[in-house]
Amino acid sequence: MANGFVHTVTGAAIGLATVVIEKETLQENPALLFAGSAVGTVFGKLPDVIEPAFKNPNHRQFFHSIAFVGLVAYGLKKTYDWKPEDGVDKAIRLLALCAGFGYLSHLVLDSTTPRGLPLVGKL
């Protein structure tokens, strides 16, 4: 079962992989390799910061839900389709992708646990 360490490492790996796949943007700005990994790490842990497990054993609510997976996936699709022209916008696009994929990595790992994810959850 995924714990905080697994979410951190997975988020970092997802962020790193996202940057490596976007070769053109990486060649323009190699610092994005570190930044993408850091953003993936932060967003890989973000669901448990928003809805911490220590407050409630049934902490998985809206931000840990199938509905939120759909919202994040929609945002990722829109971000992926965005074709920025200048370097700053390309970096923002790439870091937004790292954030979205990092967040999704957390939800995918949580979905494999016995409790799974709620369909909608409470706000």
N, C-alpha and C positions, 0 to 999 in steps of 0.2 A: 504494500500500500504506500502511496506517495506521502512523504512528509515534507517539512519545510526545506530540508537540504535537497531533496529530489526536485522540488519545484524550482529552487534557485539554479541548480545545475542545468536542468532542462530549459529554463528560460534563457540562460546564458548561451547554451548551445543553439537554440532556435534563433536568437538574435545574431549570433555569429554566422550561422548558415544563411540567414536572410541577406546579410551584407555580402557574403562571398558569392552568392548567386547573382547579385546585382553588380557584376564585374565593372561595368562602365563607370558607375558612380563611385565605386571603391577606388578605381584608378585615379579619378579626379581628386579624391580626398581619402587617403589611407587611414586617417584618424577615425574614420567611421567604423573601422574594424573594432576598436575598443568601445566607441560610443554605442554601436549597435548591440554589442554583447552586454553592456551595462544596462541599456534600456530593456532588453529582453529579460535580464535578471530582475529588474525592478517590477516590470509588468507581469512576470511569471509568479511573483509573490503578491501582487496587488489584490486579488480577490480575497485573500485571507487577511489583508489589512482592512479592507472595506467591511468584511463580515468575519470577524475573528472567531475562531473555534473555542477559545477559552471563555467567551461570554455565554455561549449556548452550544450544547452538543449538536443541536439541529441548526447550525449556523448557515447552512447553504440555503440562501433565499434567492432573491431576484438576480443579484450579481454573480451567482453560482448556478444559473438556470439555463435550460435549453433555449428559452426565449432570448436570453442575453447572448448566447452563442450565436444565434441568428443575427442579432444587431451588430455584434463585432464582425461577423463574417460579411455582412453588408458593407460596413465601413471599410473593411479590408479590400473588398472588390472595388469600391469607389476610389480608394487610395491607389490601388494597383493600376487602375485605368487612367489615372492622372498622369499626364506627360509634361512635366515641368521643363522649362528651357534653361534657367540659370542654375548655378551650382548650389546656392542656398536652398532653393525650392527642391532640388533633387535630394539634398541631404535631409530635409524635413520629410519628404515622401518616404525615404528609406527608413528613417527612424520611426515614423508612424507605422510602417509595416512591421518593424521589429517589435514595437509595442503591442500591436494587435496579435501577432503570432505568439508573443510571449504570454499574453493573457489567455489566448486559446489553449496554449500548451497546459496551463494550469487546469482549465476546465476539462480538457480531454483526460488528463491524469485522474482528476476527481471523478469523472464519469465511470471509470473502471473499478471504483471501490464498491463495496456492498450497498452503500447508501445511494450511490449514483448522484444524479442531478435532478432537482425538481423541474417540472415543466415550466412554471412561471415563478413560483415563490412569492414571498411578501416583499413589499418595498420598505 
